[in-house]
């Protein structure tokens, strides 16, 4: 009985640590993947521009969207760094909001680039 009192809390603590590590790893992977997707989209835009397939207005629009994404991405990176230092629930919530913002802004870029490229 005494052993069970020790093992159960230890098991719960280990689960929480693993969940926290998983969240941090998933956050890192999400930010990394977002950066790769952004870079790919910008390379497609550069290729289309080099081929003369986009107008100056379209290029200006994508640059505007890219700047908004850039700010959101770096805000998420800052939120991630803060959460890593504090492990505070409030900072985790702020990070989750920042990640959702990045995903939304990246989604808009991908959608726009897809339309430029002649996709759906």
N, C-alpha and C positions, 0 to 999 in steps of 0.2 A: 504494500500500500504506500509506504513511504517513498519507494522508488518511483511509483507512478506519479506521485505529486511532483517529483523532480523532472521526470521525463516529459510529461505533457507540456509544462510551460516552456521547457527547452525546445521541444518540437515546434510549438507555436512561434517562438522567437525565430527559429531557423526558417520557418515558412515565411514570416514577415520579411526577413533579410533577403531571402531568395526572391520574393515578390518585388521588393525594392530594387534589387539588382536587375531583375528582368525589366522593370519599368525604365530604369536608367539605360540599359542596353538597347531596349526598343526605341527610346528617345534618340539615342545616338544614331542608331540605324535609320530612323525616320529623317533626321536632319541630314544625314549623309545622302540618303536616297533622294531627298528633296533637292539637294544641291546638284546631284548628278542629273536629275530630270530637268532642272533649270538650265544647266550648262548645255544639255542636249537641245533643248528648245531654242536657246540663243544661237547655237551653231546652225540649226535649221534656218533660223531667221537670217543669219549672215549668208548662208548659202543662197537662199532665195533672193536676198538683196543683191548679191554678186551676180546673179543670173538676170537681174532686172525684173523679177517677178512680183515685187511688192512696190507699192507707191510710197512716196515720202510721208503721206498721211498715215499709212499702215505702219511704217517704220516708227514714226513718232508715237503712235499708240502703243506699240509693243515696248518701246523704251520707257514710256510712262508706267506701263504695267510692271516692267522689270524693276524700276526704281521703287515702286510700292512693295513689291515682293522682297527686294533687298532689305528694306527697312524691317519688314516683318520677320524675315529670316534671322537677321542679327538680333532682333528683340528676343526671339525664341532661343538663340544661342546664349544670350545674356541670362535669360530666365533659367536655362538649363544649368549654367555655371552657378547661379545663385542656389538653385535647388540642391546641387551636388554638395555645396558648402554647408547648407543648413538642414537638409532633410525635413524641412518644415512642411506640414500639410498645406498651409497657405501658399507656399512657394510651388508646391507640386500642382496645386490648382491653377496658379498663374501660368505655369509651364504648359499645362494641358490646354489652356485658352490660347496661348501663343502658338502652340503646335497646330491647333485647329485653324487659326488665322493664316498660318503659313500654307497649310493644305488648301484652304480656300483660294488664296491668292495664286498659288501654283496651278490649281485647277483652271482658273481663268486664263492664265498664260497658255497652258496646254491646249485648252479649247480654242483660243484665238489662233495659235500657231497651226493647229490642225485645220482650221478653216482657211488660213492663208495657203496652206499646202494643198488644199482641195479635198480635205477629209470630210467626215460627216459633220 
